[in-house]
Amino acid sequence: MTPKKTIIFHSPLDNNAPADELDVLHEAEFFQSGLLQLSYQAEIIPFPYDLMQLKMLLETHKPDFVVNLVETIFGNGKMVHMGPFMFEHFKMPYTGCSAHSMYLSSHKILAKQYMNMYSIPTPSFYTYPSLLTEKEGLLASPFLVKSLWEHASFGMDESKKLLFKRRMELLQRMEQEPSPEAFFAEEYIHGREFNLSVIESLQGPMVLPPAEIRFEYPDDKPRILGYKAKWEEESFEYKHTVRTFDFPENDALLLKKLETLAIKCWNSFELNGYARVDFRVAKNGNIFVLEINANPCISPDSGFVAAAQQAGISNTELVKMIIDAIAPK
């Protein structure tokens, strides 16, 4: 019997690609290992910049499906949906969420507007143009500046000031960037941070065990999961942000609410395959959805894989579930 064939397409990488972009290679190796265990032929190929080359690759290799790990093109997260759009154009089945869901969830302002439409609580925000028309003065809450498109805490350097309470400060921070319009200001919610991973199963979306990121920070340090906390292993922030799956009994109701909201996000954004929802819980218990990640990292040390292991799902079983969830798009 001829084994099924697949191509694992990952983001094309420059020679000087930073750690957050290089991590996609670990994801590709993770998928390849699982696919080989499942008796697939699996080749790892960078997504080509030339779309005619993509057409030729698909025609030459004739894969049964492709694994979509295209997170950036030209190092730009704004193009995260381009891989899925092209796979759909060539009628090639692929893993993960549709191009529509990818675009909708990755454009963070559009995602927030969509959340508001579906009554999914999310922190308030300002766009760069809206700040230009806002009156000067103290804002009701501190705000942090985030990239409109990029993930992996892009632009959030903990060695610099991250929280601002005045309109002019936010504008000045955005104007330090080559394209201020590519950033926005989000209300800072001081509290607990949770990540809930969701994977499609035969019974529908399954929420994996919830994880909390616990900040072992001094009282005066903002609880922000910035770039150092995610990628610089020798930094204070990396060593003092700890993922845990252990919760006291009095968290049971909160965790149930988080699970319900994660499923609501899944259904509202028409997600499929696998995704992750990031939450903040304020001291008064109010829950806020920070982001819906329709293309979450699945490398061996990622939160998603850790959550699957907590659920008793092996790495190979996880890859099989993701493949089994491939649906026409």
N, C-alpha and C positions, 0 to 999 in steps of 0.2 A: 504494500500500500504506500503510495507516494505521500510523504509528509506535507502538511500544509505549509505555505510560505508566507512570511510577513516581512515588512520593512519597518524598522524603528526609526522614525524621522525625529531628529532633535534640532534645536535651534542652531543655526550656523554661528560659529564662534570666531572672533578675531584672536590674533596671537596674544593680545594683552587683555583678554576678557577677565573681568573680576570674578571673585570666588562665587558670588551668587549666580552668575551665568554658567560657570564651569560645572556647577553642581548637576546640571542636566545630564552630563556624561555618566554620573553615578546612577541617575535614574534609568538611562538607557541600558547600562550594564545589569541593573536590577531586573528590568523587563526581559532582557535577553536570557539571563540565567533561568528565570521562570518559564519562558517559552521553550527553551531547550529541554527542561525537565518535562514539559508537556508534549515533547516530540515534534516541535515546530522547527522549521528552518527560519532563523531570524537574523537579519543583517542590519547593522547600525549604520545609518547614512545621515549626514547633515542635510537639512532641508535646503534645496538649491535656490540661489537667488534668481536664477534663470528659470522661468516657469515652463519654457519649452523643454528644458532639461528634466524637470519634474515629470512632464508628460512622457518623455522617453524612458525614464527610470521605471515608471509604472507599466509601460508597454513591454519593456524588456524583462523585468523581473516577474511580472504577472503575479503580484501578491494576492492572497485571499482577502487580506485586510492590512491596514497599516496601524502602527502605534503612534499616536500623536503626542510628541513631546516638544512641539514647536512653541516656545514661550516668548521668544523675541526674534525679530529679523532686523539686521543691521544694528543689533544691540538695543532695539526699541520695542518696549512692551506694548506700544500702541498697535502693533501688528500681530498681536497674539491670536487673533481670529483668522488670519490669512491662511494658515495651514488648513484648518477645517473648511474654510470657504473653497479652497482649491480641491481638496479631497472630494467635497460634495460636487463640485463642477465635473470632476472626472468620474463621478459615481463610484468612488472607492470607499468601502466601509472603513471606519476608523474608530479607535477607542476614545472614550470620554464624551464630553458635552458637545452639543452642536455649535456651529459657528454663530448662530443667533444668540444662544445662551452665553457663549464666550464673550461676545462683544458687549452684550447687555450688562453682564456682571463685572467686566473688566474696566469699563468706563465708570469711574467711581461716582461721579455726580449723577449720571444717568441711572446707575444702580440705586443710589439713594432716592432719587425721584420715584423710581419704580417701587422701592420699599415703602415710601410714603403712600403711594397709591394703594398698596395692599395692606396698609396698617401694620407694617413691620417696623418696630421702633429702631431708629438709627440716630446717632448724634447729629446735631444741627451743623450747618456748614455755610461757608461763604466761597463763592468763586472769586477769581481775581477781578473781573469786571464789576461784580456786585460790591466788592470792597471799595472800589473807586468812587462809588456813589454813596457809601455809608457815611454817616456823620461821625466826626472825630469824638473820642471819649472812651471811657472804660467799657469793655464788653462785659456781658453778664457772666461769662465764664472764661477761663483760659482756653486758648485755641492752639493747635499745632498745625504745621504746614506739611502737607503730604502731596506726593505725586498723583496726578490725575490718572495715569495709566500704569506706572511701574509698581511692581510688587517687591517683596524681599526687603522692605523698609528702605527703599531707595531714597537718598537725600536726607535721611534722618540720622545725623551724626551726633552721638551722645556727648561728644566733647564740646559741642556748641549749644547755645541756648535753644531749647525746643518749644517752650511755652510762651505765649504772648497774650497780653490782655488789652492791647490798644490796636486800633485799626491801622495806624501808621506803621507800627512795628511789623504787622503781618505783611503789609505792602512792601516794606523795605526788605523783609526776608524773601518774599517771592521775587523781588526785582534783582536779587543776587543771582538768579538763574537766567540762562540764556533766553528761555521762553517762560516768563511769569505765568502766562495763560495755561501752561501745562501743570500748574499746581493749584491746590485749593486749601482752605483752612477748615479744619474740623474741630468741633468742640471736644475738649479733653475730658474724659470721664475717669475720675480717680476711683479706682476700685479693683476688682478682680478680673482677670482675663482668662477666657475659656476658648478652646478649639474643639469643635465637633465635626468629625469626619463622617461622611455619608457615602455608602456604596449601594449600587443597585443589586438586588437579589431576585430570586424567582418569586418571592413574596412581595416585592416592591422595594422602595428605598429602606435601607437598614442603617440606623445610626449606631456607629461604633462607640465604645466606651469613651465618655468625655474626658478631656485632658484640661488641667488648669496650669497656666504658667505662673508660678509663684515668684514674686520679686523679693529677693533678699537684699533690699536697698535701704539706705538711711532714710529717715522720715522726710528729709527735704529734697530727695531725688525723685523726679517724676517717674511713675510706673509706665514707661514707654518701651516697647520692644523694638528698639532701633537697630541700625545696621550692625553695630558692634555685638549686640546681644545675639544676633542671628549668625554672624559670619566670622568674627574675630575671636578665635578660641582662647587666646591668652588674655583677653580683656576682662576687666572687672565685671562688665555687664553680661558677658557670655557665661562666666562662672557663677553668677548670682541670679540667673533666671533659670528656674528649675521646673521641668515638666513633671507633673504628678497625675496619677490616676486614682489616688487614694483620697476618699472624702469621708467626713463624719456623717453620722446618720441624719443630723439636722439639715444637711444639704440635699436630701432626697427630693424635696418638693422643687427646689431651685433647678436641680438637674433635669427633672421631668419637664419643667417649663422650657429649658434650653433645648431639649430634644424635640418638643412640640414646635418650637420656633424654627429649628433646623429643617424639619419636614415642611413647614410652611414656606421657607425660602426655596427648598427643592422644588416644590410644586409651583410656586409663583413664578420662578425663573425658568421653569420647564427644563430642569437639569436632568441629566442621565449619565450613567456610567459611574462616575465618582466625583465628589466635590468636598469642600471644607467650608464651614461657616465659623467666623471668628466673632466672639462676643466680649463685651465689657459689662460687668455688673456693678452698679454704683453702690455706695455704702447704704443707701436707703432701700436697696433691693431691686431698683429699676434695671431692666435688661435692655441692652442696646446691641444691635448687629453692626459690627465694624465693617466687615467685608464678606462677600460671598466669592470664594475662589473656585472657579469652574475648571481650573487646571492646576490642582495642588501638587506640590512636590511629592514624588514617590521614590525617594532614594532610601537606602537601607537604614539611615539614621533619622528619617523624617518622622514628623508627628503622625502622619497618616499610617505609615507602616507600624509604628509603635502602638497605635490604637487598634489596628487589625490583630496584632500579636496579643494584646490584652483580651480580645474577643476570641482567642484560640484559633485564629486564621493564620496558616503558615504563609510564607512568602509566595510559594507556588500556587496555593489556593487563592491568594489575593489576585495574582495575575490571571488565573482562570476566571474568577468572578468578573474581572474587568473585561476580558474577552467575551465572556458569555453575555455581557450586557450590550454588546455592539448591536445597534439597531439602525434601520434605514433613516437617513436624515435628509 
